């Protein structure tokens, strides 16, 4: 009896493995749960991308619903989502804060000029990527929605599309602005 179990063990392991693979087919990588959802957004103060002598602080956003987008000039997916943020900025109903992530200052500035302009109200410059770590960023792009109390309400991993704007992000912002 023990001998027959040894023959069945590889088959059982195989079916368990196939089950995990099958479940993985239906997961959405942009919906990775974040431990920061429902918690206070990490506070920071950094120099700005356009002026090394000026700073941006999350304290400036107290009492506002705002969108926080982590991007970089070296990020191909950031180029994909940039037109959606240009469109969102034209609607002028939410403050969009950018975090230039692990980038050279001049590269970020040049990238914005080359790709349709600057949709951000503020851009913090995180050359070393330390602030991004505090926010639980895996890589660029990642986008967060923060409520009036400074609580992270939503996190989007990967490029934001026009569809994401219309179906998820804009309705969530309007709900929070209430």
C-alpha positions in Angstrom: 0.0 0.0 0.0 2.8 2.5 0.8 4.5 1.6 -2.5 1.4 2.5 -4.5 1.3 5.9 -2.7 4.8 6.7 -4.0 3.6 6.2 -7.5 0.6 8.5 -7.0 2.6 11.3 -5.3 4.0 12.8 -8.5 0.6 12.7 -10.1 -0.9 14.6 -7.1 1.9 17.2 -7.2 1.4 17.6 -10.9 -2.4 18.3 -10.5 -1.7 20.8 -7.7 0.8 22.6 -9.9 -1.7 22.7 -12.9 -4.3 24.1 -10.5 -2.1 27.0 -9.5 -1.2 27.7 -13.1 -4.9 27.6 -14.1 -5.8 30.1 -11.3 -2.9 32.3 -12.4 -4.5 32.7 -15.8 -7.3 34.7 -14.3 -5.3 37.1 -12.1 -4.8 40.7 -13.1 -1.3 42.0 -12.5 -2.5 45.6 -12.2 -4.7 44.5 -9.2 -2.0 43.4 -6.8 -3.3 44.1 -3.3 -1.5 46.8 -1.5 -1.0 46.8 2.3 -1.2 50.6 2.1 -4.8 50.7 0.9 -6.9 52.2 3.8 -3.8 53.6 5.5 -2.2 57.1 5.7 -0.1 57.9 2.7 3.6 58.1 3.6 4.7 61.7 4.2 7.6 63.1 2.3 9.3 66.3 1.1 11.5 66.3 -2.0 12.9 68.8 -4.4 10.8 69.3 -7.5 11.8 68.1 -10.9 11.7 71.5 -12.5 13.4 73.5 -9.7 16.0 71.8 -7.5 15.6 74.7 -5.0 11.9 74.3 -4.6 10.3 71.4 -2.7 7.0 69.5 -2.8 5.6 68.0 0.4 2.6 65.7 0.8 1.6 68.2 3.5 0.6 70.6 0.7 -2.2 68.1 -0.3 -4.0 68.1 3.1 -7.7 68.4 2.6 -7.6 67.5 -1.1 -8.3 64.4 -3.1 -5.3 63.8 -5.3 -3.7 61.4 -7.7 -0.1 60.3 -7.3 1.7 58.9 -10.3 5.1 57.3 -10.2 6.9 57.6 -13.6 10.3 57.8 -15.2 11.8 58.7 -18.6 13.4 55.2 -18.9 10.0 53.5 -18.4 8.3 52.4 -21.7 4.9 51.8 -20.0 5.0 55.4 -18.7 5.0 56.6 -22.3 1.9 54.4 -22.9 -0.1 56.0 -20.1 1.1 59.6 -20.5 -1.6 60.7 -23.0 -4.3 59.5 -20.5 -2.8 61.8 -17.9 -2.6 64.7 -20.4 -6.4 64.1 -21.0 -7.1 64.0 -17.2 -5.2 67.2 -16.6 -7.3 69.0 -19.3 -10.4 68.2 -17.3 -8.9 70.1 -14.3 -10.9 68.5 -11.5 -8.1 66.7 -9.6 -4.5 67.6 -8.6 -2.1 65.2 -10.3 1.2 64.8 -8.5 4.1 63.1 -10.2 7.0 61.3 -8.7 10.0 61.3 -11.1 11.5 57.9 -10.0 15.1 57.0 -10.1 15.8 59.3 -13.0 18.1 62.1 -14.0 16.5 65.5 -13.7 17.3 66.6 -17.3 16.0 63.3 -18.7 12.7 63.7 -17.0 12.3 67.3 -18.1 13.3 66.4 -21.7 10.9 63.4 -21.7 7.9 65.6 -20.7 8.7 68.1 -23.5 9.0 65.2 -26.0 5.8 63.4 -25.1 3.1 66.0 -25.1 3.7 68.1 -22.1 3.5 68.1 -18.3 0.1 67.0 -16.9 1.3 67.3 -13.3 0.5 70.1 -10.9 3.6 69.1 -8.9 6.5 66.7 -9.7 8.7 65.5 -6.8 12.1 64.3 -7.8 13.0 61.0 -6.2 16.5 60.3 -7.7 17.4 57.5 -5.2 13.9 55.9 -5.1 13.6 56.1 -1.3 10.1 57.7 -1.3 8.9 55.1 -3.8 10.0 52.4 -1.4 7.9 54.0 1.4 4.9 53.9 -0.9 5.4 50.2 -1.7 6.3 50.8 -5.4 7.5 47.8 -7.3 8.4 49.8 -10.4 7.1 52.5 -12.7 4.4 53.2 -13.5 2.2 53.0 -10.4 -0.7 55.3 -9.6 -2.5 56.0 -6.3 -5.6 57.9 -5.3 -5.4 59.7 -1.9 -8.5 61.1 -0.2 -9.0 64.4 1.7 -7.8 62.7 5.0 -4.5 61.5 3.4 -5.7 57.9 3.2 -4.7 55.8 0.2 -7.9 54.6 -1.4 -6.7 53.0 -4.6 -3.5 51.7 -6.3 -3.0 50.9 -9.9 0.0 49.0 -11.1 1.1 49.4 -14.7 0.0 51.9 -17.3 -3.3 53.7 -16.8 -5.4 53.6 -20.0 -8.3 55.8 -21.1 -10.6 52.9 -20.1 -9.0 52.8 -16.6 -9.6 56.6 -16.3 -13.3 56.4 -17.4 -14.3 53.2 -15.5 -12.1 53.3 -12.4 -10.1 56.4 -11.6 -12.4 59.2 -12.5 -15.5 57.6 -10.7 -13.3 56.9 -7.6 -12.0 60.5 -7.5 -15.6 61.9 -8.0 -16.8 59.6 -5.2 -14.1 60.8 -2.8 -14.6 64.5 -3.7 -18.3 63.9 -2.9 
